[in-house]
Amino acid sequence: MKLYIDQHVVQSPQAISIRSRINAPAVVVENVQELYRSILSSDDPVQKGKTILFLTRNKGAFIKPCPGTRCYTCCGYQILHIGTFCNMDCSYCILQTYFHPPILQYFVNQNDLMAELDRLFLEKKITRIGTGEYTDSLIWEKWTDLSSLLVPKFSKQSRAVLELKTKTTAIEKLRQLRHNRKTILAWSLNTNRIIKNEEIHTASLSARLRSAAKCESSGYPIGFHFDPLVIYDGCQEEYMGVVEQLFANVSSKNIVWISLGSFRFMHSLKSIIQKRFPDSKIIYGEFISGLDGKMRYFKPLRIDLYRKMVACIREHAPDALIYLCMEDDEVWEKSLGFIPSDRGGLSRMLDESAALHCGLDVPC
């Protein structure tokens, strides 16, 4: 890992702390555009960006709405924008095209972050917020004290819940923290085949589930995300096996939600996957352009897999909240037997589950 530090934050406490933990010389950056150009000039900018940690400031808002689309049901999630990119290497990762240039950067102006959270906590509504949209939530554990900052912060209020999504097992610091069930630890799950072939440098399925069990024993509420579900010969049986393993490790009563979402990708991602992962077959399924312009599996294929996943999960957890990520009402109705508006909307469904499992105050 190569460490670069924006000249404006060299003396910040966070930059000094992170610098002391990384056994590498630090380069002070006076011209950020030169750093970006050096990455983009590489034969594989995505790979080069994963080897550079750039400490800088977030000059915009730390709290942002999730970038959903009006064509599909969105969950009303809020993003806590603590940094960007990831040092794991999933073939399907949208971050390969989302950032230009791709670079692992971490925002050290945490006083601004905390001030935004203070304002958020004053709002008289339930808020679900997470750090795992533009990065993996826990890759920062070995370099920073981010979880030690955020988890106790959320524990002292009762209007918001923090979700930390990950494919890692970096949980040891988290298990020592006071959380008051205001932080949900969530894992992205997939079959062993997909993890081995498409989710490079991530934790194994069994390791993720063992970590979930440990966090449950430490009192944390838990979440799971089957996204992306990838369709291939034998996938249904293998995904059912993942569900069986999940409930062999974690109790259904502590699961706040389980999401299902099928593999989808922007056209621009296809050429990157072909170049960076030439052995991957993930982009050669039965796809059609969706309402949002992304390539998606044919709707009947998605519905068939969703229905089987829902039935399998229901056998173990009849009352668990299962929801679909970025699907329309027809897919909801045929997969789950209802549409979100029947139950007050997806945001309300998720808010109610968060309130139930995490002890949030429900606005009058």
Protein Blocks (a to p, Z undefined) as FASTA:
>chain_A
ZZdddfklmmgmklmmmmmmpgcdddddfblmlmmmmmmmpmblmlmmmmpccddddfbd
fbdcddddfkbccehiacddfbgcjfbdcfklmklmmpccddddddfblmlmmmmmmmmm
mpccdddddfklmbcfklmmmmmcklmmmmmmmmmpckbccddddfbfblklmmmpcfkl
paccddddddfklmmmmmghiacfklmmmmmmmmmmnopacddddddddddehklmmmmm
mmmmmmmmbcfklpfbdcdddddddfklmmmmmmmmmmbcklmcccdddfkopacddfkl
mmmmmmmmmmmmmmmmmmbccddehiafklmmmmnopafklnopjklmmmmmmmmmnopa
cdZZ
